[in-house]
Amino acid sequence: MAKERKIVITPTLIIMAAGIGSRYGGLKQIDPVGPNGELIIDYSIYDAVNAGFGRVIFLITDELDAPFKEMIGDRIAQLIPVGYAYQRLDDMPDGFTPPAGRIKPWGTAHAVNCCRELIDGPFAVINADDFYGRDAFVKVCGFLKNEPRDGGKYHCCMAGYLIENTLTEHGHVARGVCQVSEDGILTGVTERTRVEHRDGGAAYTEDGERFIPIAPGTVVSMNFWGFPAEITREFEPMFRRFLLDEKNDPLKSEFLLPSAVNELLSVGLADVSVLRADAKWYGVTYREDKEPVKNAIYAMINAGEYPERLWAHGI
C-alpha cells in the first residue's frame, strides 16, 4: 500500500508598500535602517523566510515600481520567489469608477483585494514600514501551515501586540483596538485613528480634544494578519457594499482590513485566532522614528538576534 504523501504548505507573504509616507516626508519604505543599508522590509523578509514563508508579493503603486524594484525587489528575487501587485484607484467592482477628486488609496482591505490574482494558498499580510519581530512570523506561519479545514468558516489569525509596546514618542498613530475572548479568539476590532502617549500611558481621541485612556495590556492589531486563500472571494462584495454605504466619504473613507474582518466575524463567516506577540514593535511613522528603530536593530545585532550583514549568511 502506497504511503500517503504529506502536502507541504508554504504560505505567501504580502507586504503592503503602497503608502506614500506623507507624515514621514518621503518614501519611508526604502529608507535604510541597518548597518549595511538594510531596510525594515529586509528584516521582515529575513524573519519570514526563516519562519517558512515561500513567496513574497509586494503591493505597491505604479509610481513606486521602478525605485522599489531597484532597491528591494530585484535583489530579494534572487533569494525567494517574488510577485508584484499594484494598488490603483480604478481597481473597482464592475459598474464603479473613482469619484472625481479622489486621491487617497482605498485602504488596506482594498490592497489585499488587489493581490487576488496572485494568491493561490494561505497568506499573511504585513505593512512595509513596521518591524514585527521574529516570533510573530514563526507563530503566523505555523498557524497557516496547519490551518484548520473544518466546516464552513474561514480560519484566520492575527499577531496581537500590547498597546504599550506599539507607540511612537513623536506623534499619533492608528491602531486596531481588539476585543479578545478568554480562549484567544478575536471578537471585534475598533479602529482608532489617533492614538498617542498621554499622561504616562496610551489614549485615543476622536475630536482632538477629549482623550480616552487605553488600558495597559490591551491587545492591538498592527496589520499582521493570516488568511486562507479562499477568503479573497469575500473582498470584492465587501468593497462593493463599502462603496454603496452613504456614511462613507467618497473622497476620504478607506476600506480597511479591521472593518473587513469585523464584517466577516459579525456574520459568522470567519474566526480569528489572536497569536500573542510579546516583542516590542518598531515602526517608522515619522522621520524622528528612524533613529530609535536603527538603535533597536543595532541592539538586536549586538545581542546575536541578527547577523550584522543580513543576507551574507544566507536564508
Residue pairs with C-beta under 8 A, 6 or more apart in sequence:
9 121
9 122
9 144
9 145
9 147
10 52
10 53
10 54
10 55
10 121
10 145
11 52
11 53
11 54
11 121
11 122
11 123
11 124
11 141
11 144
11 145
11 226
12 53
12 54
12 55
12 56
12 57
12 118
12 119
12 120
12 121
12 122
12 123
12 124
13 44
13 45
13 48
13 53
13 55
13 56
13 57
13 123
13 124
13 125
13 126
14 56
14 57
14 59
14 85
14 112
14 115
14 119
14 123
14 124
14 125
14 126
15 41
15 44
15 45
15 56
15 57
15 58
15 59
15 126
15 127
15 128
16 59
16 108
16 111
16 112
16 125
16 126
16 127
16 128
16 223
17 29
17 41
17 58
17 59
17 60
17 64
17 68
17 128
17 129
18 59
18 60
18 61
18 64
18 86
18 87
18 105
18 111
19 29
19 105
19 127
19 128
19 129
20 27
20 61
21 27
21 28
21 29
21 129
23 171
23 285
23 286
24 129
24 284
24 285
24 286
24 287
24 289
25 287
26 287
27 64
27 67
28 129
28 284
29 39
29 40
29 41
29 64
29 68
29 72
29 128
29 129
30 39
30 67
30 68
30 71
30 72
31 39
31 284
31 290
32 38
32 39
33 39
33 40
33 284
33 290
33 293
33 294
33 297
34 42
34 43
34 294
34 297
34 310
35 298
35 301
35 308
35 309
36 308
36 309
36 310
38 297
38 310
39 71
39 72
40 128
40 129
40 130
40 131
40 282
40 283
40 284
40 293
41 72
41 128
42 72
42 310
42 311
43 131
43 297
43 306
43 310
44 126
44 128
44 130
44 131
44 132
44 137
45 56
45 76
45 79
45 80
46 306
46 310
46 311
46 315
47 132
47 133
47 134
47 136
47 137
48 56
48 124
48 137
48 141
49 79
49 80
49 315
50 134
50 137
50 315
51 134
51 137
51 138
51 140
51 141
51 142
52 141
52 142
52 145
53 80
53 124
53 137
53 141
54 80
54 81
55 80
55 81
55 82
55 83
56 76
56 80
56 81
56 82
56 83
57 82
57 83
57 84
57 85
57 115
57 118
57 119
57 123
58 68
58 72
58 73
58 82
58 83
58 84
58 85
59 85
59 86
59 87
59 111
59 112
59 114
59 115
60 68
60 84
60 85
60 86
60 87
61 86
61 87
61 88
61 105
62 86
62 88
65 84
65 86
69 84
73 82
73 84
75 311
76 82
79 311
79 315
80 315
83 118
85 114
85 115
85 117
85 118
86 114
87 105
87 106
87 110
87 111
87 114
88 114
89 98
89 102
89 105
89 106
90 97
90 98
91 106
91 110
91 113
91 114
92 98
92 239
92 243
93 236
93 239
93 240
93 243
96 240
96 243
99 250
99 251
101 251
102 250
102 251
103 251
104 251
104 252
104 254
105 111
105 254
106 239
106 254
106 255
107 254
107 255
107 256
107 257
108 125
108 223
108 254
108 255
108 256
108 257
109 235
109 238
109 239
109 255
109 256
109 257
109 259
109 260
110 235
110 239
110 254
110 255
112 125
112 227
112 232
112 235
112 257
113 232
113 235
113 236
113 239
115 123
115 232
116 232
116 235
116 236
119 229
119 232
120 229
121 229
122 144
122 145
122 147
122 226
122 227
122 228
122 229
123 144
123 226
123 227
123 229
124 140
124 141
124 144
124 224
124 225
124 226
124 227
125 223
125 224
125 225
125 226
125 227
125 257
126 132
126 223
126 224
127 222
127 223
127 224
127 283
129 283
129 284
129 285
130 222
130 223
130 224
130 281
130 282
130 283
131 281
131 282
131 283
131 293
131 296
131 297
132 159
132 222
132 224
132 277
132 279
132 281
133 277
133 279
133 280
133 281
134 279
134 305
135 277
135 278
135 279
136 159
136 224
136 275
136 277
136 279
139 157
139 159
139 275
139 277
140 157
140 159
140 224
140 226
140 275
143 157
143 226
143 273
143 275
144 157
144 226
147 155
147 228
148 155
149 155
153 268
153 269
153 270
153 271
154 227
154 228
154 230
154 231
154 234
154 264
154 269
154 270
154 271
155 228
155 270
155 271
155 273
156 225
156 226
156 227
156 228
156 231
156 261
156 270
156 271
156 272
156 273
157 225
157 226
157 272
157 273
157 274
157 275
158 178
158 186
158 221
158 224
158 225
158 226
158 261
158 272
158 273
158 274
158 275
159 222
159 224
159 225
159 275
159 277
160 178
160 180
160 219
160 220
160 221
160 274
160 275
160 276
160 277
161 219
161 220
161 221
161 222
161 277
161 279
161 281
162 216
162 217
162 218
162 219
162 220
162 278
163 175
163 177
163 195
163 202
163 214
163 215
163 216
163 217
163 218
163 219
163 220
164 201
164 202
164 216
164 217
165 278
165 279
165 280
165 281
166 173
166 175
166 220
166 222
166 281
166 283
167 173
167 195
167 196
167 197
167 202
168 283
168 285
168 286
168 289
169 197
169 288
169 292
170 285
170 286
170 288
170 289
171 196
171 285
171 286
172 194
172 195
172 196
173 195
173 196
173 283
173 285
174 191
174 192
174 193
174 194
174 195
175 191
175 192
175 195
175 204
175 220
175 221
175 222
176 189
176 190
176 191
176 192
176 220
176 221
176 222
176 223
176 258
177 189
177 190
177 191
177 192
177 204
177 214
177 218
177 220
178 186
178 188
178 189
178 218
178 219
178 220
178 221
178 274
179 186
179 187
179 188
179 189
179 190
180 186
180 187
180 219
180 274
181 187
184 273
184 274
184 276
185 271
185 272
185 273
185 274
186 261
186 265
186 271
186 272
186 273
186 274
187 265
188 262
188 265
189 221
189 258
189 261
189 262
190 258
191 256
191 258
191 259
192 204
192 214
194 204
194 205
194 206
194 208
195 202
195 203
195 204
195 214
196 202
196 203
196 204
198 211
198 213
199 213
201 213
201 214
201 216
202 213
202 214
202 216
202 218
203 211
203 212
203 213
203 214
204 211
204 212
204 214
205 211
205 212
219 274
219 276
221 257
221 258
222 281
222 283
223 257
224 277
225 257
225 261
231 264
231 270
234 260
234 264
234 269
235 260
238 255
238 260
238 263
239 255
242 248
242 253
242 255
242 259
261 270
261 272
264 270
265 271
265 272
280 296
282 289
282 292
282 293
282 296
282 297
283 289
283 293
284 290
284 293
297 306
300 306
301 307
301 308
307 313
